[in-house]
Amino acid sequence: MAQSQGWVRRYAKAFCKGFFVAVPVAVTFLDRVACVARVEGASMQPSLNPGGSQSSDVVLLNHWKVRNFEVQRGDIVSLVFCFLTEAL
């Protein structure tokens, strides 16, 4: 019984250490380097989503290209708008 509690405690400790290291690394990667997005609907047809609204394509959004102003003609650019509103 005591051995099983020791194993559980070691497993939980290792999981917490890995979790608290992996989450910040993953968030930083997705924020600074690249992230995955899904394209749905007819807004990008025929380049993306050629099958219509029933299908969706998955794209990789490269954040470094935009930060270094390496966007060229023919590249697809994704814009994210953030609206801040004040409470009255």
PDB file of N, CA, C and O in Angstrom:
ATOM      1  N   MET A   1       0.826  -1.197   0.000  1.00  0.00           N
ATOM      2  CA  MET A   1       0.000   0.000   0.000  1.00  0.00           C
ATOM      3  C   MET A   1       0.862   1.250   0.000  1.00  0.00           C
ATOM      4  O   MET A   1       0.584   2.205  -0.725  1.00  0.00           O
ATOM      5  N   ALA A   2       1.910   1.240   0.815  1.00  0.00           N
ATOM      6  CA  ALA A   2       2.788   2.409   0.905  1.00  0.00           C
ATOM      7  C   ALA A   2       3.556   2.612  -0.395  1.00  0.00           C
ATOM      8  O   ALA A   2       3.833   3.747  -0.783  1.00  0.00           O
ATOM      9  N   GLN A   3       3.904   1.504  -1.077  1.00  0.00           N
ATOM     10  CA  GLN A   3       4.622   1.626  -2.340  1.00  0.00           C
ATOM     11  C   GLN A   3       3.747   2.241  -3.419  1.00  0.00           C
ATOM     12  O   GLN A   3       4.227   3.029  -4.234  1.00  0.00           O
ATOM     13  N   SER A   4       2.475   1.892  -3.430  1.00  0.00           N
ATOM     14  CA  SER A   4       1.586   2.450  -4.453  1.00  0.00           C
ATOM     15  C   SER A   4       1.360   3.939  -4.236  1.00  0.00           C
ATOM     16  O   SER A   4       1.228   4.692  -5.200  1.00  0.00           O
ATOM     17  N   GLN A   5       1.313   4.369  -2.982  1.00  0.00           N
ATOM     18  CA  GLN A   5       1.160   5.805  -2.722  1.00  0.00           C
ATOM     19  C   GLN A   5       2.416   6.561  -3.129  1.00  0.00           C
ATOM     20  O   GLN A   5       2.317   7.684  -3.622  1.00  0.00           O
ATOM     21  N   GLY A   6       3.579   5.982  -2.938  1.00  0.00           N
ATOM     22  CA  GLY A   6       4.831   6.611  -3.359  1.00  0.00           C
ATOM     23  C   GLY A   6       4.912   6.745  -4.862  1.00  0.00           C
ATOM     24  O   GLY A   6       5.385   7.760  -5.374  1.00  0.00           O
ATOM     25  N   TRP A   7       4.455   5.730  -5.574  1.00  0.00           N
ATOM     26  CA  TRP A   7       4.441   5.763  -7.030  1.00  0.00           C
ATOM     27  C   TRP A   7       3.503   6.846  -7.543  1.00  0.00           C
ATOM     28  O   TRP A   7       3.844   7.578  -8.473  1.00  0.00           O
ATOM     29  N   VAL A   8       2.334   6.949  -6.944  1.00  0.00           N
ATOM     30  CA  VAL A   8       1.365   7.963  -7.352  1.00  0.00           C
ATOM     31  C   VAL A   8       1.922   9.358  -7.084  1.00  0.00           C
ATOM     32  O   VAL A   8       1.775  10.263  -7.905  1.00  0.00           O
ATOM     33  N   ARG A   9       2.553   9.520  -5.947  1.00  0.00           N
ATOM     34  CA  ARG A   9       3.123  10.829  -5.591  1.00  0.00           C
ATOM     35  C   ARG A   9       4.241  11.214  -6.565  1.00  0.00           C
ATOM     36  O   ARG A   9       4.318  12.370  -6.983  1.00  0.00           O
ATOM     37  N   ARG A  10       5.102  10.271  -6.930  1.00  0.00           N
ATOM     38  CA  ARG A  10       6.176  10.556  -7.889  1.00  0.00           C
ATOM     39  C   ARG A  10       5.612  10.869  -9.268  1.00  0.00           C
ATOM     40  O   ARG A  10       6.093  11.772  -9.953  1.00  0.00           O
ATOM     41  N   TYR A  11       4.591  10.121  -9.671  1.00  0.00           N
ATOM     42  CA  TYR A  11       3.958  10.359 -10.965  1.00  0.00           C
ATOM     43  C   TYR A  11       3.317  11.742 -10.996  1.00  0.00           C
ATOM     44  O   TYR A  11       3.478  12.467 -11.978  1.00  0.00           O
ATOM     45  N   ALA A  12       2.603  12.118  -9.955  1.00  0.00           N
ATOM     46  CA  ALA A  12       1.956  13.425  -9.898  1.00  0.00           C
ATOM     47  C   ALA A  12       2.988  14.548  -9.912  1.00  0.00           C
ATOM     48  O   ALA A  12       2.782  15.575 -10.559  1.00  0.00           O
ATOM     49  N   LYS A  13       4.079  14.358  -9.212  1.00  0.00           N
ATOM     50  CA  LYS A  13       5.130  15.373  -9.173  1.00  0.00           C
ATOM     51  C   LYS A  13       5.776  15.541 -10.551  1.00  0.00           C
ATOM     52  O   LYS A  13       6.014  16.667 -10.987  1.00  0.00           O
ATOM     53  N   ALA A  14       6.059  14.443 -11.230  1.00  0.00           N
ATOM     54  CA  ALA A  14       6.648  14.500 -12.567  1.00  0.00           C
ATOM     55  C   ALA A  14       5.678  15.130 -13.560  1.00  0.00           C
ATOM     56  O   ALA A  14       6.086  15.898 -14.432  1.00  0.00           O
ATOM     57  N   PHE A  15       4.390  14.803 -13.425  1.00  0.00           N
ATOM     58  CA  PHE A  15       3.384  15.383 -14.310  1.00  0.00           C
ATOM     59  C   PHE A  15       3.315  16.894 -14.125  1.00  0.00           C
ATOM     60  O   PHE A  15       3.264  17.633 -15.109  1.00  0.00           O
ATOM     61  N   CYS A  16       3.313  17.362 -12.888  1.00  0.00           N
ATOM     62  CA  CYS A  16       3.236  18.806 -12.615  1.00  0.00           C
ATOM     63  C   CYS A  16       4.454  19.533 -13.150  1.00  0.00           C
ATOM     64  O   CYS A  16       4.326  20.615 -13.722  1.00  0.00           O
ATOM     65  N   LYS A  17       5.646  18.949 -12.971  1.00  0.00           N
ATOM     66  CA  LYS A  17       6.854  19.578 -13.501  1.00  0.00           C
ATOM     67  C   LYS A  17       6.779  19.691 -15.020  1.00  0.00           C
ATOM     68  O   LYS A  17       7.080  20.744 -15.581  1.00  0.00           O
ATOM     69  N   GLY A  18       6.385  18.627 -15.676  1.00  0.00           N
ATOM     70  CA  GLY A  18       6.267  18.641 -17.132  1.00  0.00           C
ATOM     71  C   GLY A  18       5.199  19.600 -17.608  1.00  0.00           C
ATOM     72  O   GLY A  18       5.383  20.290 -18.611  1.00  0.00           O
ATOM     73  N   PHE A  19       4.090  19.652 -16.904  1.00  0.00           N
ATOM     74  CA  PHE A  19       2.985  20.532 -17.280  1.00  0.00           C
ATOM     75  C   PHE A  19       3.395  21.995 -17.191  1.00  0.00           C
ATOM     76  O   PHE A  19       3.119  22.777 -18.101  1.00  0.00           O
ATOM     77  N   PHE A  20       4.054  22.365 -16.095  1.00  0.00           N
ATOM     78  CA  PHE A  20       4.430  23.760 -15.894  1.00  0.00           C
ATOM     79  C   PHE A  20       5.600  24.192 -16.773  1.00  0.00           C
ATOM     80  O   PHE A  20       5.891  25.384 -16.864  1.00  0.00           O
ATOM     81  N   VAL A  21       6.267  23.253 -17.412  1.00  0.00           N
ATOM     82  CA  VAL A  21       7.286  23.596 -18.397  1.00  0.00           C
ATOM     83  C   VAL A  21       6.681  23.604 -19.795  1.00  0.00           C
ATOM     84  O   VAL A  21       6.971  24.503 -20.584  1.00  0.00           O
ATOM     85  N   ALA A  22       5.848  22.624 -20.114  1.00  0.00           N
ATOM     86  CA  ALA A  22       5.319  22.475 -21.467  1.00  0.00           C
ATOM     87  C   ALA A  22       4.299  23.548 -21.828  1.00  0.00           C
ATOM     88  O   ALA A  22       4.284  24.014 -22.968  1.00  0.00           O
ATOM     89  N   VAL A  23       3.461  23.946 -20.904  1.00  0.00           N
ATOM     90  CA  VAL A  23       2.410  24.925 -21.227  1.00  0.00           C
ATOM     91  C   VAL A  23       2.997  26.279 -21.623  1.00  0.00           C
ATOM     92  O   VAL A  23       2.598  26.805 -22.662  1.00  0.00           O
ATOM     93  N   PRO A  24       3.914  26.875 -20.867  1.00  0.00           N
ATOM     94  CA  PRO A  24       4.479  28.153 -21.316  1.00  0.00           C
ATOM     95  C   PRO A  24       5.243  28.052 -22.642  1.00  0.00           C
ATOM     96  O   PRO A  24       5.197  28.972 -23.458  1.00  0.00           O
ATOM     97  N   VAL A  25       5.943  26.933 -22.851  1.00  0.00           N
ATOM     98  CA  VAL A  25       6.655  26.747 -24.113  1.00  0.00           C
ATOM     99  C   VAL A  25       5.665  26.670 -25.273  1.00  0.00           C
ATOM    100  O   VAL A  25       5.886  27.293 -26.311  1.00  0.00           O
ATOM    101  N   ALA A  26       4.591  25.924 -25.115  1.00  0.00           N
ATOM    102  CA  ALA A  26       3.590  25.796 -26.174  1.00  0.00           C
ATOM    103  C   ALA A  26       2.887  27.125 -26.443  1.00  0.00           C
ATOM    104  O   ALA A  26       2.669  27.478 -27.602  1.00  0.00           O
ATOM    105  N   VAL A  27       2.536  27.855 -25.413  1.00  0.00           N
ATOM    106  CA  VAL A  27       1.865  29.142 -25.598  1.00  0.00           C
ATOM    107  C   VAL A  27       2.789  30.131 -26.306  1.00  0.00           C
ATOM    108  O   VAL A  27       2.352  30.856 -27.200  1.00  0.00           O
ATOM    109  N   THR A  28       4.052  30.164 -25.915  1.00  0.00           N
ATOM    110  CA  THR A  28       5.015  31.058 -26.563  1.00  0.00           C
ATOM    111  C   THR A  28       5.200  30.681 -28.022  1.00  0.00           C
ATOM    112  O   THR A  28       5.251  31.558 -28.884  1.00  0.00           O
ATOM    113  N   PHE A  29       5.301  29.383 -28.316  1.00  0.00           N
ATOM    114  CA  PHE A  29       5.443  28.944 -29.704  1.00  0.00           C
ATOM    115  C   PHE A  29       4.242  29.351 -30.539  1.00  0.00           C
ATOM    116  O   PHE A  29       4.400  29.897 -31.630  1.00  0.00           O
ATOM    117  N   LEU A  30       3.047  29.091 -30.038  1.00  0.00           N
ATOM    118  CA  LEU A  30       1.840  29.418 -30.790  1.00  0.00           C
ATOM    119  C   LEU A  30       1.642  30.919 -30.952  1.00  0.00           C
ATOM    120  O   LEU A  30       1.029  31.358 -31.925  1.00  0.00           O
ATOM    121  N   ASP A  31       2.148  31.709 -30.019  1.00  0.00           N
ATOM    122  CA  ASP A  31       1.995  33.158 -30.095  1.00  0.00           C
ATOM    123  C   ASP A  31       3.061  33.808 -30.964  1.00  0.00           C
ATOM    124  O   ASP A  31       2.767  34.770 -31.675  1.00  0.00           O
ATOM    125  N   ARG A  32       4.291  33.306 -30.925  1.00  0.00           N
ATOM    126  CA  ARG A  32       5.412  33.967 -31.592  1.00  0.00           C
ATOM    127  C   ARG A  32       5.838  33.332 -32.907  1.00  0.00           C
ATOM    128  O   ARG A  32       6.288  34.048 -33.802  1.00  0.00           O
ATOM    129  N   VAL A  33       5.717  32.031 -33.058  1.00  0.00           N
ATOM    130  CA  VAL A  33       6.273  31.350 -34.223  1.00  0.00           C
ATOM    131  C   VAL A  33       5.195  30.998 -35.238  1.00  0.00           C
ATOM    132  O   VAL A  33       5.209  31.514 -36.356  1.00  0.00           O
ATOM    133  N   ALA A  34       4.274  30.140 -34.869  1.00  0.00           N
ATOM    134  CA  ALA A  34       3.258  29.687 -35.812  1.00  0.00           C
ATOM    135  C   ALA A  34       2.086  29.089 -35.052  1.00  0.00           C
ATOM    136  O   ALA A  34       2.232  28.652 -33.910  1.00  0.00           O
ATOM    137  N   CYS A  35       0.932  29.070 -35.687  1.00  0.00           N
ATOM    138  CA  CYS A  35      -0.226  28.406 -35.112  1.00  0.00           C
ATOM    139  C   CYS A  35      -1.045  27.777 -36.231  1.00  0.00           C
ATOM    140  O   CYS A  35      -0.863  28.102 -37.405  1.00  0.00           O
ATOM    141  N   VAL A  36      -1.920  26.902 -35.871  1.00  0.00           N
ATOM    142  CA  VAL A  36      -2.760  26.186 -36.824  1.00  0.00           C
ATOM    143  C   VAL A  36      -4.164  26.778 -36.773  1.00  0.00           C
ATOM    144  O   VAL A  36      -4.702  27.034 -35.696  1.00  0.00           O
ATOM    145  N   ALA A  37      -4.752  26.994 -37.955  1.00  0.00           N
ATOM    146  CA  ALA A  37      -6.099  27.548 -38.027  1.00  0.00           C
ATOM    147  C   ALA A  37      -6.912  26.756 -39.054  1.00  0.00           C
ATOM    148  O   ALA A  37      -6.359  26.141 -39.966  1.00  0.00           O
ATOM    149  N   ARG A  38      -8.212  26.784 -38.890  1.00  0.00           N
ATOM    150  CA  ARG A  38      -9.114  26.082 -39.804  1.00  0.00           C
ATOM    151  C   ARG A  38      -9.861  27.110 -40.642  1.00  0.00           C
ATOM    152  O   ARG A  38     -10.387  28.088 -40.111  1.00  0.00           O
ATOM    153  N   VAL A  39      -9.906  26.886 -41.952  1.00  0.00           N
ATOM    154  CA  VAL A  39     -10.596  27.773 -42.876  1.00  0.00           C
ATOM    155  C   VAL A  39     -11.918  27.110 -43.238  1.00  0.00           C
ATOM    156  O   VAL A  39     -11.942  25.994 -43.758  1.00  0.00           O
ATOM    157  N   GLU A  40     -13.009  27.801 -42.962  1.00  0.00           N
ATOM    158  CA  GLU A  40     -14.342  27.286 -43.270  1.00  0.00           C
ATOM    159  C   GLU A  40     -15.104  28.316 -44.095  1.00  0.00           C
ATOM    160  O   GLU A  40     -14.823  29.513 -44.023  1.00  0.00           O
ATOM    161  N   GLY A  41     -16.048  27.852 -44.860  1.00  0.00           N
ATOM    162  CA  GLY A  41     -16.905  28.755 -45.607  1.00  0.00           C
ATOM    163  C   GLY A  41     -16.356  29.098 -46.974  1.00  0.00           C
ATOM    164  O   GLY A  41     -15.338  28.556 -47.404  1.00  0.00           O
ATOM    165  N   ALA A  42     -17.028  29.991 -47.644  1.00  0.00           N
ATOM    166  CA  ALA A  42     -16.717  30.327 -49.031  1.00  0.00           C
ATOM    167  C   ALA A  42     -15.810  31.535 -49.173  1.00  0.00           C
ATOM    168  O   ALA A  42     -15.564  31.980 -50.294  1.00  0.00           O
ATOM    169  N   SER A  43     -15.309  32.077 -48.086  1.00  0.00           N
ATOM    170  CA  SER A  43     -14.548  33.319 -48.165  1.00  0.00           C
ATOM    171  C   SER A  43     -13.223  33.172 -48.909  1.00  0.00           C
ATOM    172  O   SER A  43     -12.748  34.144 -49.495  1.00  0.00           O
ATOM    173  N   MET A  44     -12.623  32.003 -48.903  1.00  0.00           N
ATOM    174  CA  MET A  44     -11.318  31.819 -49.537  1.00  0.00           C
ATOM    175  C   MET A  44     -11.378  30.920 -50.771  1.00  0.00           C
ATOM    176  O   MET A  44     -10.339  30.444 -51.230  1.00  0.00           O
ATOM    177  N   GLN A  45     -12.550  30.682 -51.307  1.00  0.00           N
ATOM    178  CA  GLN A  45     -12.659  29.833 -52.489  1.00  0.00           C
ATOM    179  C   GLN A  45     -12.152  30.580 -53.706  1.00  0.00           C
ATOM    180  O   GLN A  45     -12.304  31.801 -53.737  1.00  0.00           O
ATOM    181  N   PRO A  46     -11.580  29.968 -54.681  1.00  0.00           N
ATOM    182  CA  PRO A  46     -11.297  28.552 -54.877  1.00  0.00           C
ATOM    183  C   PRO A  46      -9.935  28.122 -54.335  1.00  0.00           C
ATOM    184  O   PRO A  46      -9.608  26.936 -54.387  1.00  0.00           O
ATOM    185  N   SER A  47      -9.128  29.060 -53.813  1.00  0.00           N
ATOM    186  CA  SER A  47      -7.792  28.683 -53.321  1.00  0.00           C
ATOM    187  C   SER A  47      -7.873  27.699 -52.169  1.00  0.00           C
ATOM    188  O   SER A  47      -7.208  26.664 -52.187  1.00  0.00           O
ATOM    189  N   LEU A  48      -8.671  28.010 -51.182  1.00  0.00           N
ATOM    190  CA  LEU A  48      -8.870  27.139 -50.029  1.00  0.00           C
ATOM    191  C   LEU A  48     -10.337  26.755 -49.969  1.00  0.00           C
ATOM    192  O   LEU A  48     -11.210  27.512 -50.394  1.00  0.00           O
ATOM    193  N   ASN A  49     -10.592  25.585 -49.444  1.00  0.00           N
ATOM    194  CA  ASN A  49     -11.967  25.118 -49.269  1.00  0.00           C
ATOM    195  C   ASN A  49     -12.712  24.960 -50.589  1.00  0.00           C
ATOM    196  O   ASN A  49     -13.825  25.472 -50.714  1.00  0.00           O
ATOM    197  N   PRO A  50     -12.143  24.271 -51.581  1.00  0.00           N
ATOM    198  CA  PRO A  50     -12.798  24.188 -52.888  1.00  0.00           C
ATOM    199  C   PRO A  50     -14.099  23.398 -52.887  1.00  0.00           C
ATOM    200  O   PRO A  50     -14.909  23.539 -53.803  1.00  0.00           O
ATOM    201  N   GLY A  51     -14.310  22.569 -51.870  1.00  0.00           N
ATOM    202  CA  GLY A  51     -15.513  21.744 -51.849  1.00  0.00           C
ATOM    203  C   GLY A  51     -16.754  22.473 -51.363  1.00  0.00           C
ATOM    204  O   GLY A  51     -17.843  21.900 -51.377  1.00  0.00           O
ATOM    205  N   GLY A  52     -16.621  23.693 -50.944  1.00  0.00           N
ATOM    206  CA  GLY A  52     -17.767  24.428 -50.444  1.00  0.00           C
ATOM    207  C   GLY A  52     -17.799  24.457 -48.936  1.00  0.00           C
ATOM    208  O   GLY A  52     -16.791  24.191 -48.281  1.00  0.00           O
ATOM    209  N   SER A  53     -18.937  24.774 -48.390  1.00  0.00           N
ATOM    210  CA  SER A  53     -19.050  24.959 -46.944  1.00  0.00           C
ATOM    211  C   SER A  53     -19.056  23.645 -46.172  1.00  0.00           C
ATOM    212  O   SER A  53     -18.955  23.660 -44.945  1.00  0.00           O
ATOM    213  N   GLN A  54     -19.173  22.498 -46.864  1.00  0.00           N
ATOM    214  CA  GLN A  54     -19.185  21.221 -46.163  1.00  0.00           C
ATOM    215  C   GLN A  54     -17.789  20.816 -45.717  1.00  0.00           C
ATOM    216  O   GLN A  54     -17.654  20.053 -44.761  1.00  0.00           O
ATOM    217  N   SER A  55     -16.749  21.304 -46.381  1.00  0.00           N
ATOM    218  CA  SER A  55     -15.389  20.907 -46.033  1.00  0.00           C
ATOM    219  C   SER A  55     -14.644  22.085 -45.419  1.00  0.00           C
ATOM    220  O   SER A  55     -15.078  23.233 -45.517  1.00  0.00           O
ATOM    221  N   SER A  56     -13.527  21.783 -44.790  1.00  0.00           N
ATOM    222  CA  SER A  56     -12.687  22.836 -44.233  1.00  0.00           C
ATOM    223  C   SER A  56     -11.229  22.458 -44.430  1.00  0.00           C
ATOM    224  O   SER A  56     -10.881  21.277 -44.413  1.00  0.00           O
ATOM    225  N   ASP A  57     -10.382  23.451 -44.616  1.00  0.00           N
ATOM    226  CA  ASP A  57      -8.950  23.241 -44.763  1.00  0.00           C
ATOM    227  C   ASP A  57      -8.246  23.704 -43.498  1.00  0.00           C
ATOM    228  O   ASP A  57      -8.727  24.585 -42.784  1.00  0.00           O
ATOM    229  N   VAL A  58      -7.105  23.097 -43.237  1.00  0.00           N
ATOM    230  CA  VAL A  58      -6.283  23.476 -42.089  1.00  0.00           C
ATOM    231  C   VAL A  58      -5.025  24.140 -42.643  1.00  0.00           C
ATOM    232  O   VAL A  58      -4.374  23.602 -43.539  1.00  0.00           O
ATOM    233  N   VAL A  59      -4.689  25.306 -42.106  1.00  0.00           N
ATOM    234  CA  VAL A  59      -3.529  26.053 -42.572  1.00  0.00           C
ATOM    235  C   VAL A  59      -2.603  26.361 -41.394  1.00  0.00           C
ATOM    236  O   VAL A  59      -3.036  26.413 -40.243  1.00  0.00           O
ATOM    237  N   LEU A  60      -1.338  26.561 -41.700  1.00  0.00           N
ATOM    238  CA  LEU A  60      -0.349  26.960 -40.711  1.00  0.00           C
ATOM    239  C   LEU A  60      -0.098  28.456 -40.892  1.00  0.00           C
ATOM    240  O   LEU A  60       0.307  28.893 -41.969  1.00  0.00           O
ATOM    241  N   LEU A  61      -0.333  29.231 -39.852  1.00  0.00           N
ATOM    242  CA  LEU A  61      -0.123  30.674 -39.902  1.00  0.00           C
ATOM    243  C   LEU A  61       1.279  30.974 -39.371  1.00  0.00           C
ATOM    244  O   LEU A  61       1.576  30.711 -38.206  1.00  0.00           O
ATOM    245  N   ASN A  62       2.133  31.521 -40.225  1.00  0.00           N
ATOM    246  CA  ASN A  62       3.525  31.802 -39.889  1.00  0.00           C
ATOM    247  C   ASN A  62       3.626  33.241 -39.391  1.00  0.00           C
ATOM    248  O   ASN A  62       3.456  34.181 -40.168  1.00  0.00           O
ATOM    249  N   HIS A  63       3.898  33.415 -38.112  1.00  0.00           N
ATOM    250  CA  HIS A  63       3.975  34.753 -37.522  1.00  0.00           C
ATOM    251  C   HIS A  63       5.289  35.448 -37.855  1.00  0.00           C
ATOM    252  O   HIS A  63       5.324  36.678 -37.912  1.00  0.00           O
ATOM    253  N   TRP A  64       6.371  34.704 -38.077  1.00  0.00           N
ATOM    254  CA  TRP A  64       7.671  35.318 -38.333  1.00  0.00           C
ATOM    255  C   TRP A  64       7.721  36.041 -39.660  1.00  0.00           C
ATOM    256  O   TRP A  64       8.355  37.092 -39.764  1.00  0.00           O
ATOM    257  N   LYS A  65       7.067  35.505 -40.681  1.00  0.00           N
ATOM    258  CA  LYS A  65       7.078  36.155 -41.993  1.00  0.00           C
ATOM    259  C   LYS A  65       6.481  37.558 -41.911  1.00  0.00           C
ATOM    260  O   LYS A  65       7.000  38.495 -42.517  1.00  0.00           O
ATOM    261  N   VAL A  66       5.403  37.696 -41.169  1.00  0.00           N
ATOM    262  CA  VAL A  66       4.745  38.994 -41.066  1.00  0.00           C
ATOM    263  C   VAL A  66       5.577  39.953 -40.224  1.00  0.00           C
ATOM    264  O   VAL A  66       5.689  41.133 -40.556  1.00  0.00           O
ATOM    265  N   ARG A  67       6.158  39.456 -39.140  1.00  0.00           N
ATOM    266  CA  ARG A  67       6.978  40.327 -38.278  1.00  0.00           C
ATOM    267  C   ARG A  67       8.206  40.845 -39.001  1.00  0.00           C
ATOM    268  O   ARG A  67       8.641  41.967 -38.743  1.00  0.00           O
ATOM    269  N   ASN A  68       8.776  40.055 -39.899  1.00  0.00           N
ATOM    270  CA  ASN A  68       9.969  40.463 -40.636  1.00  0.00           C
ATOM    271  C   ASN A  68       9.643  41.099 -41.986  1.00  0.00           C
ATOM    272  O   ASN A  68      10.541  41.343 -42.792  1.00  0.00           O
ATOM    273  N   PHE A  69       8.373  41.365 -42.231  1.00  0.00           N
ATOM    274  CA  PHE A  69       7.905  41.992 -43.471  1.00  0.00           C
ATOM    275  C   PHE A  69       8.360  41.216 -44.706  1.00  0.00           C
ATOM    276  O   PHE A  69       8.802  41.810 -45.689  1.00  0.00           O
ATOM    277  N   GLU A  70       8.252  39.908 -44.655  1.00  0.00           N
ATOM    278  CA  GLU A  70       8.629  39.045 -45.771  1.00  0.00           C
ATOM    279  C   GLU A  70       7.403  38.554 -46.542  1.00  0.00           C
ATOM    280  O   GLU A  70       7.433  37.470 -47.124  1.00  0.00           O
ATOM    281  N   VAL A  71       6.349  39.325 -46.549  1.00  0.00           N
ATOM    282  CA  VAL A  71       5.129  38.954 -47.265  1.00  0.00           C
ATOM    283  C   VAL A  71       5.320  39.293 -48.734  1.00  0.00           C
ATOM    284  O   VAL A  71       5.750  40.395 -49.076  1.00  0.00           O
ATOM    285  N   GLN A  72       4.999  38.339 -49.598  1.00  0.00           N
ATOM    286  CA  GLN A  72       5.161  38.528 -51.033  1.00  0.00           C
ATOM    287  C   GLN A  72       3.823  38.409 -51.731  1.00  0.00           C
ATOM    288  O   GLN A  72       2.842  37.939 -51.155  1.00  0.00           O
ATOM    289  N   ARG A  73       3.798  38.832 -52.957  1.00  0.00           N
ATOM    290  CA  ARG A  73       2.590  38.738 -53.764  1.00  0.00           C
ATOM    291  C   ARG A  73       2.186  37.273 -53.900  1.00  0.00           C
ATOM    292  O   ARG A  73       3.020  36.419 -54.202  1.00  0.00           O
ATOM    293  N   GLY A  74       0.921  36.989 -53.678  1.00  0.00           N
ATOM    294  CA  GLY A  74       0.398  35.635 -53.755  1.00  0.00           C
ATOM    295  C   GLY A  74       0.268  34.962 -52.397  1.00  0.00           C
ATOM    296  O   GLY A  74      -0.363  33.910 -52.295  1.00  0.00           O
ATOM    297  N   ASP A  75       0.850  35.543 -51.351  1.00  0.00           N
ATOM    298  CA  ASP A  75       0.715  34.991 -50.001  1.00  0.00           C
ATOM    299  C   ASP A  75      -0.673  35.279 -49.453  1.00  0.00           C
ATOM    300  O   ASP A  75      -1.272  36.310 -49.759  1.00  0.00           O
ATOM    301  N   ILE A  76      -1.167  34.375 -48.655  1.00  0.00           N
ATOM    302  CA  ILE A  76      -2.454  34.574 -47.991  1.00  0.00           C
ATOM    303  C   ILE A  76      -2.175  35.127 -46.603  1.00  0.00           C
ATOM    304  O   ILE A  76      -1.403  34.548 -45.839  1.00  0.00           O
ATOM    305  N   VAL A  77      -2.802  36.240 -46.283  1.00  0.00           N
ATOM    306  CA  VAL A  77      -2.567  36.915 -45.007  1.00  0.00           C
ATOM    307  C   VAL A  77      -3.835  36.830 -44.178  1.00  0.00           C
ATOM    308  O   VAL A  77      -4.932  37.079 -44.680  1.00  0.00           O
ATOM    309  N   SER A  78      -3.685  36.481 -42.915  1.00  0.00           N
ATOM    310  CA  SER A  78      -4.807  36.395 -41.986  1.00  0.00           C
ATOM    311  C   SER A  78      -4.735  37.570 -41.024  1.00  0.00           C
ATOM    312  O   SER A  78      -3.681  37.832 -40.444  1.00  0.00           O
ATOM    313  N   LEU A  79      -5.825  38.268 -40.850  1.00  0.00           N
ATOM    314  CA  LEU A  79      -5.886  39.403 -39.940  1.00  0.00           C
ATOM    315  C   LEU A  79      -6.798  39.072 -38.779  1.00  0.00           C
ATOM    316  O   LEU A  79      -7.840  38.440 -38.952  1.00  0.00           O
ATOM    317  N   VAL A  80      -6.402  39.502 -37.600  1.00  0.00           N
ATOM    318  CA  VAL A  80      -7.205  39.310 -36.410  1.00  0.00           C
ATOM    319  C   VAL A  80      -7.523  40.696 -35.861  1.00  0.00           C
ATOM    320  O   VAL A  80      -6.623  41.487 -35.581  1.00  0.00           O
ATOM    321  N   PHE A  81      -8.789  40.971 -35.714  1.00  0.00           N
ATOM    322  CA  PHE A  81      -9.223  42.260 -35.189  1.00  0.00           C
ATOM    323  C   PHE A  81      -9.637  42.088 -33.728  1.00  0.00           C
ATOM    324  O   PHE A  81     -10.374  41.167 -33.377  1.00  0.00           O
ATOM    325  N   CYS A  82      -9.159  42.967 -32.916  1.00  0.00           N
ATOM    326  CA  CYS A  82      -9.526  42.978 -31.507  1.00  0.00           C
ATOM    327  C   CYS A  82     -10.252  44.272 -31.219  1.00  0.00           C
ATOM    328  O   CYS A  82      -9.701  45.360 -31.388  1.00  0.00           O
ATOM    329  N   PHE A  83     -11.458  44.150 -30.794  1.00  0.00           N
ATOM    330  CA  PHE A  83     -12.244  45.334 -30.454  1.00  0.00           C
ATOM    331  C   PHE A  83     -12.297  45.461 -28.941  1.00  0.00           C
ATOM    332  O   PHE A  83     -12.719  44.543 -28.238  1.00  0.00           O
ATOM    333  N   LEU A  84     -11.871  46.593 -28.462  1.00  0.00           N
ATOM    334  CA  LEU A  84     -11.937  46.871 -27.039  1.00  0.00           C
ATOM    335  C   LEU A  84     -13.089  47.832 -26.789  1.00  0.00           C
ATOM    336  O   LEU A  84     -13.184  48.882 -27.424  1.00  0.00           O
ATOM    337  N   THR A  85     -13.945  47.470 -25.879  1.00  0.00           N
ATOM    338  CA  THR A  85     -15.073  48.340 -25.558  1.00  0.00           C
ATOM    339  C   THR A  85     -15.027  48.688 -24.091  1.00  0.00           C
ATOM    340  O   THR A  85     -14.579  47.901 -23.258  1.00  0.00           O
ATOM    341  N   GLU A  86     -15.486  49.847 -23.798  1.00  0.00           N
ATOM    342  CA  GLU A  86     -15.534  50.290 -22.407  1.00  0.00           C
ATOM    343  C   GLU A  86     -16.931  50.053 -21.845  1.00  0.00           C
ATOM    344  O   GLU A  86     -17.933  50.213 -22.541  1.00  0.00           O
ATOM    345  N   ALA A  87     -16.973  49.682 -20.620  1.00  0.00           N
ATOM    346  CA  ALA A  87     -18.263  49.515 -19.949  1.00  0.00           C
ATOM    347  C   ALA A  87     -18.773  50.903 -19.572  1.00  0.00           C
ATOM    348  O   ALA A  87     -18.046  51.700 -18.978  1.00  0.00           O
ATOM    349  N   LEU A  88     -20.001  51.178 -19.914  1.00  0.00           N
ATOM    350  CA  LEU A  88     -20.583  52.485 -19.597  1.00  0.00           C
ATOM    351  C   LEU A  88     -21.129  52.516 -18.196  1.00  0.00           C
ATOM    352  O   LEU A  88     -21.656  53.541 -17.762  1.00  0.00           O
TER     353      LEU A  88
END
